[in-house]
Amino acid sequence: MKRLRSLAMATTLACGLATAASAEVQVEGSLDSLRVTASGEALADVLSTFGERLPVRIRTAMPLKDEIHGAFSGSLSQVAARLLSGYDYVIKIDREQVEIIVLGPGGKVPVAPKIPVAGNGPGKGIMSRWR
């Protein structure tokens, strides 16, 4: 019984270590010179690691589940552009805080149509009263 319990604990520990080793995001440097390495993590996890290591806040209204593989380097803007390729986003830079706002998939953010203002059509308005 003791041996079975030890085996179960060892198996659980080994599985936990294997998961932790395979899912790792490395963020090094500063906002001007950044290096990010990821090996299959979700985009949301990669971006949240920015917030843990740098003065960066991430906001999104949608889940960012894309898997990220590879190494990315450059300024925060350059790295964000590579990671968020295919998404519409805004980077807001304040004095001491950077905010990345992901709006949605690229080119799919709805734009409100222009609504005509009453009285501004042809033959209407002040010009139509002049004789």
C-alpha positions in Angstrom: 0.0 0.0 0.0 2.8 2.4 0.9 4.6 1.5 -2.3 1.5 2.1 -4.4 1.0 5.5 -2.8 4.7 6.4 -3.4 4.3 5.3 -7.1 1.2 7.4 -7.5 2.9 10.5 -6.0 5.9 10.0 -8.2 3.7 9.7 -11.3 1.8 12.8 -10.4 4.9 14.8 -9.7 6.5 13.7 -13.0 3.4 14.6 -15.0 3.3 18.0 -13.3 6.9 18.7 -14.1 6.5 17.6 -17.7 3.6 20.0 -18.1 5.4 22.9 -16.5 8.5 22.3 -18.7 6.5 22.2 -21.9 4.4 25.3 -21.2 6.8 28.1 -20.7 6.9 31.7 -21.8 10.1 33.7 -21.5 10.0 37.5 -21.6 13.3 39.3 -21.2 14.4 42.9 -21.6 12.6 46.2 -21.6 9.8 47.9 -23.6 12.4 49.1 -26.1 14.4 45.9 -26.4 12.3 42.8 -25.8 12.8 39.1 -26.4 9.8 36.7 -26.1 10.1 32.9 -26.5 7.1 30.6 -26.5 6.6 27.0 -27.3 2.9 26.3 -27.9 1.3 28.6 -25.3 -2.0 30.4 -25.9 -1.6 33.9 -27.1 -3.5 35.1 -24.0 -0.9 33.4 -21.8 2.0 35.0 -23.7 0.4 38.5 -23.5 -0.4 38.1 -19.8 3.3 37.3 -19.1 4.1 40.8 -20.5 2.0 42.2 -17.6 3.9 40.1 -15.1 7.3 41.3 -16.2 6.7 44.8 -17.7 4.4 47.8 -17.1 1.9 46.4 -19.7 -1.8 45.9 -19.3 -3.8 43.7 -21.7 -7.5 44.1 -22.4 -9.5 41.9 -24.8 -13.2 41.0 -25.1 -12.5 37.7 -26.8 -10.4 34.6 -26.0 -7.0 34.6 -27.6 -6.4 30.8 -28.0 -3.9 30.8 -30.9 -0.8 28.8 -30.1 2.4 30.8 -30.2 5.7 29.1 -31.3 9.0 30.7 -31.7 11.2 33.6 -30.6 10.3 37.3 -31.2 12.5 40.3 -30.6 12.4 44.0 -31.0 10.5 46.8 -29.3 7.2 46.1 -27.6 5.3 47.5 -30.6 7.2 45.2 -33.0 6.8 42.1 -30.9 3.1 42.9 -30.4 2.6 43.4 -34.2 4.1 39.9 -34.8 2.1 38.2 -32.1 -1.2 39.9 -32.9 -0.9 39.5 -36.7 -4.5 38.8 -37.8 -6.0 40.9 -35.0 -7.1 44.5 -34.8 -5.5 46.1 -31.8 -4.5 49.4 -30.3 -1.4 50.1 -28.2 -2.0 53.0 -25.8 1.2 54.4 -24.2 0.8 56.5 -21.1 3.6 57.9 -19.0 4.4 54.8 -17.0 1.9 52.2 -18.3 1.4 50.6 -21.7 -2.0 49.2 -22.6 -2.7 46.7 -25.4 -6.4 46.5 -26.4 -7.3 43.7 -28.7 -10.5 44.6 -30.6 -11.1 41.4 -32.5 -10.1 39.4 -35.6 -8.5 41.6 -38.3 -10.8 43.4 -40.6 -13.9 42.1 -38.8 -14.6 45.0 -36.5 -17.9 46.5 -37.6 -17.9 50.1 -38.7 -21.1 52.0 -38.1 -22.6 53.4 -41.4 -23.1 57.1 -41.8 -26.6 58.1 -41.0 -28.0 60.9 -43.1 -29.0 64.0 -41.1 -32.5 65.1 -41.7 -32.8 68.2 -43.9 -29.4 67.8 -45.5 -30.4 65.9 -48.6 -30.7 67.4 -52.1 -33.4 70.0 -52.3 -33.7 70.4 -48.6 -32.2 72.7 -46.0 -31.6 76.4 -46.1 -30.3 76.5 -49.7 -33.6 75.2 -51.1 -35.4 78.2 -49.6 -33.5 80.7 -51.6 -35.2 81.9 -54.8 
